Amino acid sequence: MDRISRYFRARSIGFIIISVCVVIVLSFAFLFVFTTFNSFRGGMDEAVRTQTRELSTQIVYNYESYIEGIINTSITIQTDISKVQTAEDWARLSAFFADILHLNNDILRIAVYDYDTMLCLASSYIDQVGSLPGGYMRWLSQAVENPTVYVFSSPYSPQSDGAYRVSVSRSIRLPDGGTGALIIEISFQRFIELVMKSNLGEGGHITIVDQSYNIVYTSLQNEALAAEGIDVIRQLVLGTKNVVIGGHNMSLNVDTLSNTRWRICVFINIDILTEIEQNFLRSTAISLSVILVLGILIFTWVGRVITTPMKQLGQAMHKVEKSDYFRMEEVNIPAFKEVSTLIGLFNGMMHKISELMGRVVDEQNAQRKSELKALQNQINPHFLYNTLESIMWVIENDKNEEAGNMVAALARLFRTGLSHNDEVVPLRNEIEHVRNYLLIQNFRYSDSFDYEFDIDDNALDIVTMKLILQPIVENCIYHGIKNNIDRGHIKIGAHIEDGYLVLSVADNGYGIRQETIDALYASFADGSSGSGVGLKNIYQRIMIYYHGDAEMIIESELDSGTKITIKEPIIYHENKEAK
């Protein structure tokens, strides 16, 4: 109890009032829904079971009536067989069989066989008297082995027209005292027509199985679903049960067919039951929601007088929490003594936060500028060292004119790239800087590579970070084409795309393995300091300057070359100029 009391004391009055309201309403609501739904569902289940049994009984009755007609015909024939004495009597019996076929289209053939001699004594097909057609030996043996029942075969089609039939065999005593069998072939089309007349719903079907659960007939075309149905039938054996077949809710009823060893299994689609239950739950949920909302509104109104000052203070705090930029605003709300104390503490806290945030912003700006300047300064000595080394190599080879040209190019390089302290420059300045650098390097490597620029004129006046292309070009020369057997080629491109200035440098060097590219990306994310001045240096500079809204993409194919792409947001510079 103490724990519960502490819990409620830590909550607002409005929360306690609304919580009690919700608990009471929901308790009665769930009790009502639980009892009503169980009663409703039980009644629906019983109604479905009753309907399934009645429909199944009607279907079974239709089948049994049809089978009973065949059996009555068989009994009549057996009576006539007992009166046969001469060969002429057997001939008249064959003619009688033929008349039966004319009167009953469902009967396709009638024949009497002597089991001892394996001869046909009488047949509706006169030309088959005295012979035993192929395949009938099995049915004859089954009839003799089961003398007390009618043996029904599985549907078969002796012809290619697809007309299925069923043989009904019965062991009989011949007039001479021998053992014989009466075989009546009937059309299975009547069975199929009875199935088609039954409205079983989507996926509903009828399956007939024998005593070994072999499918005698099924109205399903899907063999997998039919096999799934057999597994369910094995579990039920006889009676009624709700099952799921092929994603449909089914009511299954299993009955036996009299005078056969078959069981008829009727699957009736009862998805409508699920739909009715869902509609019931939906309407109940809507009603309960309305009641719950009304209850909450009433109790909220009751507690509003007490909780309004506290809510206003909470809204002021929430406004500060959700604001993208901190703004110092004092809260002045007339309230009770306890709430007034909280408001005073809140205003004091706001003043303290404002002071601390100003201090943090100043420190971060100073740190960002320091880091950016340090990263930029890593490039200048590195490039200057490599350039002077190149000039020294040219002088040592007595190429004074070329050395002079290189010094002039270096002077232009200092004038365009290193003479200002700006963090960004127009793209045309950066391109000019790279041209001078490539001129110097081409002198050094005796014109062993060529280069081209593909620059969109609209991009020339867009500002970009200073010294962002030259280190990449340097990588292309030293790591891509320096030791290449073929003549090297470097392509520098720039264009505008979706609000970004897209810069690219591509070479035709050896390329980079994917694992090396992955390692480079991993080093970009590594926050530790290092002495590298290459791609990691550029990546750190653009991420610091653009606050993460920039991108570096490395693409490479072995023996084909490497392409480095940098995307810088144009709007970032526009916003800074607007300020």
N, C-alpha and C positions, 0 to 999 in steps of 0.2 A: 504493500500500500504506500509506503514511503517513497518508493521509486516512482510510482504512478503520480503521486502528489508533486514530486520534484519535476517530473516531466511536464505536467500541466502548468505549474508555476513558471516554467521557463517559456511558455507560449503566451501569445497575445490573447486578450479577452475575445476579440473577434474570431480568432482561430478556434478558441474553445467552444464558442457558441455555435459556429458553423460546423465544427467537427461533431459535436453532440447531435446536432440536427441531422447531419449526413448519416451518422451511425444508426440513429433510430429509424430514419426513413429506409435506409438500405436493409436493415435487419428485417423489418416488416415486408419490404419488397421481395427480398430473396426467399423468405419463408412462403410468401404468397406464390411466387413463380415456381418454387420447387414443388409445392403440393399440387398446384394447378397443372403444371407441365407433366408431372408423373401420372396424374389421373388422365389427362388428355392423351398422353402417349400410350398408356395402357389400353385405353379404349380404342385408339387407332390401331394398335398392334392386334388386338382381338378382332376388330372388324376386318383387317387385312387377312388374318389367318382364316376367318370364317369364309370370306370371299374366295380365298385361294382353295380351301377345301371344297367349296361348292362348285367352283369352276373345274377343279380337278375331277370331282365326282362326275360332272356332266361329260367331261372328255372321256373318262374311263367308261362311263355308261355307253357312249357312242361306239367306242372300240369294242366293248364286250358284246354289244348288240350285233355288231357286224360279225364278230367271231362266232357268236352263238348261232347266227344264221348259217354259217359254214358248217358248224358242228351238227346242227339239225339236219342239214343236207347229208352229212356223213352218216348220221344214224339211219336215215331213210335208205341210203345206199346199202348199209350193212344188213338191213332187213331184207332187201332184195337179193343180196348175195347168198343169204342163208337158204333161199328158195331155188337156187340154181342147181340143175341136175344133169343137163346135157350141154354139149358144145353149142347147140342152137340157143340155149338159155344165156350162155356167155356172150354170144353175138348180139342177142336182143339187149343184154345189159350194156354193151358198148354203144348201141344205138340210143339207149336211154341216157347214157352219159352225154352223148352229143346233143340230145334235146335239152339237157340241163344247161349246157354251155350257151345254147341259143336263148334260153329264158333268163339266164343270170350272167351279165357281162363281166361281173367281178370274178367268176370262175373261168380259168384259162385252160385247165386240163384235169381230167379225172382218170385214174388207172388203178387196176387191182393186180398185185404181183403174188406169185407163189414163191415163198422164201426158199423152199427146198429145191425147186427146179430152176429158180432165177428166171422165170418166164413171165411175160405180161399176159394175164388171162383175159382182161377186158380193158379197153381204153377209149376215151372220147376221140382219139385219133386212131381210126381203124387200122391204118397202115403200121402202127406200132405194136399191134397184138402179136404176141409170141416173142417179142424182143425185149431187151432191157437197155433203154437208152443210157448213154454214158453219164455218170454222175448220180444216177438214181440208186446205185448200190449203197451209198452212204446213208441216204434217207431211209432206205428199206431196213438196213441194219439197226439204225437208231430206233425205228418204230418197233422192231421185234425185241430189242433190248429193253424198251420201256413200254410194256404192254398195257399199262394202266392209264397212260396219259396220251394226250395228243402232243406230238412233237412238231414244233414250229421251227422252220429254218430261218436263217438270216436272209434279208433281201438279196436277191441276185438277179443278174441280167444275162440270160442265155443268148441274147441277140445284141447286135451293135446299136440298136435304136435307143438304148438307155431306158427301156421300159422294165422296171423292177417288178419282181414277183416273189411270193413266199409259198413254200410247200408245207402243207399240213399232213402229217403222216400218222396212221393209227394201225396198230397190230390187230389183225382179225383172224377168226377161225374159219377156214375154208370148208365148204360142204363135205369134202372128202376127209375131213379131220386134220388136214395139214395146216401149217402156219403161213399166213399171208399178210399182206399190208395194203391198206388203202391210202393212196396219195392223191391229194387235191391241191392243185396249184391255183393260187388266187392272186389277183392283181394287187400290188402294194400301193397303186395310185389312190385307192380309196382311203388308205391310212393318211397319205399326204394331204388329200383334200380335207379330211377332218382336222388336220393341224392348221391348214390355211384358214379355216372358218373360225378358229379360236383367236380372240383378240388378247394377246399376251403382252403387248407393249413393246417398246424398243428394246431389243436384245432378248426378249422373252422367247422361249422355245420349249419344245417337247423332245425328250430323249427316252428311248426304250432300250433297256439293257437286259441281258440274260442273267442266269444265276451266277455267272463268273464275272459279272460287271463288264462284259464285252458289249460294245455299242451295237445294238441291232439296227437302230435308226435314230437319227437326230436331225432336227430341222435347222441346226446351225451349219453355216458354211465354213466357219473358222474352226479348224481342227484343234488349235491350242486352247480355245475357250471350251470346246467340247471335252477335252481332257481335264481341264480345270473343273468342269461340272462333275465329272466322274469322281474326282477326289472328294467333292462335297457329298455326293450321293453315298459313297462308302461310309462317311461319318454318320449320316442320318439313318440309313437303311430303310425305315418306314416312318411316315408322319410328315409334319410341317415344320419348316424352319426358315428364318430370314438369313440370307447369305448375300455375298457380293461376288458377282461374276462379270468380268470384262468392264469393271468400273461402274456397273449398275447395281443398285439394290434390288434383290430378287426375293420373292417368297417362293420357296421350294416345297412341293408336296409330292411324296413318293407313295405309290399304290401298286398293288399287284394286279395283273390281268388274269381273270378267271380262265381256267382251261389251258393256261400257258405257264411257262416258267419265266415269263417276262415280268419286268417291273416298268411301269410308266412313270416318268419323272417330269413334272410340269413346273417350269420356271416362269413366274409372272413378274413383270417389271413393277416395282413399287417405289420408283423414284418420286412419284407424286406425294408419297407419305413424307419423305424428307423435305420436299418443298412446302408442304402444309405445316410441318414442324417449324421450318425456318420462318414462314410467314407469321406463325403464332408467336415465336420468340421475338420477331421484329416488331410486331404490333405491341407486344407486352413491354419490350424495351422502350419504345417510344412513349407509351403511357407512363411508365415508371420514371422516365427522364423528365417528363413534364411535371410530375408530382415532386420529384427531387428538386427541380429548378425553382418551383413555386415555394417549397419549404425553405430553400437556401435564401431566396429573396426576402422572405418574411423575417427570418432570423437575422439576416444581414442588416435589414432596416432597423431591427430592435437594437443591435449592437453598434450601429453607426455613430450614435451620439457619444458613445464612450470612446470609440476607437478612432474617430476622425483626426484628432491632433497627431496621434501616433502614425497614422497612415500618411499624413502630409509630410512628416519628418522622414518616413521611409521613402516616399517619392523623391524627396530632395536628395537623399543618399543614392537612390537608384539612378537619378539623373547624372550625378557625378560619376557613378560606376560605369555607365554606358557611354559617356562622352568620349570621343576620340582625343580631344584636347582638354586638358585640365583648365577649368575656369573658376576663379575664386568668387563664390557667391555666398553671402551670409543668409541663414534661414531665420525668419522672424515669424513665428506662429504663436498666436495666443493659445495657451494650454494650461492644464493643471500643473501643480508644482513639480511633480515627478518628471513630466514630459519637458517642462521648461529647463530643468537641470540637464536633461539629455541634449536639448537644443544648444545650450551654452557649451557643453563639452564638444559637440559636433562642430560648432563654429571655431572653437579653439583648435581643434584638430585640422580643419581646413586651412587655417592660417599657417600652421606648422608644415602641412604638406606642400603648400604653395612655396614656402621658403626653401624646403628641401629640394623640390623639383627644379626650381631655378638654379640651384647650385649644381645639381646633377647634369642639367642641360649644358651649362657652361663647361663643365669638365668633359663631357662627351664631345662637344664641338672641338675643344682644344685637342683632345686625343685623336679625333678623326683626321684633323688637319696634319697632326704630327705623323700619324701612320702613313697618310697619303704622300707627304713630302719625303718620308724615309724610303718608301717603295719607289718613288720616282727617281730619287737620287741613286738608287742601286743601279739604274740603267745607264746614267750618264757616264760615270767612270768606266764602266764595263765597255761601252761602245767606244769611248775615246781611246782606251787602251788598244782595242783591236784595230782601230783606224790608224793610229800611230805605228803600230806594228806593221801594217800593210805598207805605209809610206816608207818606212825603214827598209823593207824588203825591196821596194822599187829602186830606192837610192843605191842600195848595195849592188844592184844589177845594172848600174850606170844608165838608168832611164830617167834622166833629169827632167826632160820635158813632161813625161808622164807624171813624175813626182810633183812637178809644179801644178799640173792639172788637178792632181789629187788634193794638194794643199788648198787650191782655190775651191774645190768642191767641199773640203772640210770647213773652210771659212763660211761658205754659204750655208752649210749644215748647222754651224753654230748660230748663224744669224737667224735662220728660220725656225730652228727647233729648240735652241737652248738659251736664247737671249732674253726670254721673258719668264716671269714666274707664274704665269697663268696656268691653271690646271687643265684648261681646255683651249683649243684653237680651232679655227675653221678647217674643214676637211682639206681645202686646197693647200693650206700650209703644211698639213701632215703629209699630203701626197708629194709636195715639193721636197720635204725632208727625206722621204723614202727614195725619190729620184736621185738625190745627191748621194745618198748612202749606196744605192745600187751602182752608180757611176764609179764610186771609189772601189767597191768590191770587184767590179768588172775589170778595172785597171789591175788589181792585184792578181786576179786569176786569168789574166791574159785573154779576156773575152771568151772564156770557156762556157758561158751561159748567156742566154738572152732573156729578156723580160718584156712584159706588156702591161698596160693599164686599161681596165674596162670600167670607167668612172661615169656614173650618171651625172650630167651637168646640173641637174636639180639638187644634187647632194653636195656640191662643192662648197656652198656657203653654210652648210649645217655644221655646227661645232661638234667636235669629238675630243676625247681625251688625248693629250699630247703624248708622243712617243708610244703609241699603241701598235703601230704597224711595223716599225723598224725592228723590234726584237723578234717578231715572227719571221720577217724576211731573213734575218740573221740565222734563225734556226733552219730555214729552208736551205741556205747556202752551206752551213757547217754540217748539218745532219742529214740533209736530203740529197743534194746534188754535188757536193764537194768532191766525192770520190766516184761519182757516176761515170760509167764508160761512155754513155751517150751524152750528147750536148744537153746541158741543163736548160730548163725553162721555168720561169716564175711568172705567175699571173696575179696581179693585184686588182681587186674589184670593189666597187662601192655602189649601192643603190638604196632606195627607200622602199620599205615593205611594212604595211600595217602599222604605221606609226613608229617604226624602228629604223635606225640607220644600220644597214647591214654591210659590214666590212669583211673581205675574204682575201686570203693569200693561199695560192695553190702552187705546188711544184710537181715535177715529173720524176722525183727521186725514187729511192728504194721502197718507200712506204713504211708503215709502223704496224707491228703485230697488235692484234686486238687486246692481248693481255697487257701490252705496254700502254695502250690507250686507257685501259681500265685503271692501271696504276697511276697514270697522270690525273685522271678524274679523282681518284682517291687522295692524291696529294693536294688537289685543290681544296678538298673538304678538310684537310688536316690543318688545324689552327696553329700548329707549332711554327716557330720562326725557322728560317733556313737561309742558306747563302745563294740559292738559285736565283737567276735573273731572267728566266725564260717565260714559258707559258704561265707558270704558277704566279709569277710576279704580275703579269698582265691581268690574270684572273682576280687576284686580290685587289688590284687597283680599281677595276671596274665594279667589283662587288661593293667595295667601300664607298666609292663615289656615288654610285647609283642606288645605294641602299638595297642591294639584292635584286633590283629590277633590270638585270642584264644577263647575257648568256654567252658562253663560249662553247663551240661545237667542234669536235675533232673527227674528221673523216679520213680514212686511209685505206688503200688497197695495195698489197704487196706487189712490188715491181711495176706499179703504175703511178704512185705518187700520194701526196698528202694534201688535205685542204683544211685550213683553220678558218672558222667563221665566228665573227663577234657581232652581237646585236646590242645596240645601245638605244634606249628610249629617247626619241626626239622631244617629246612633250616635257621631259624633265628640264631641259635647258630653257624651253619656252616659259615654263612656270617660274624659273629662277629670274629670267629677264623681266617677266611681268612684275615680280616683287621689287 
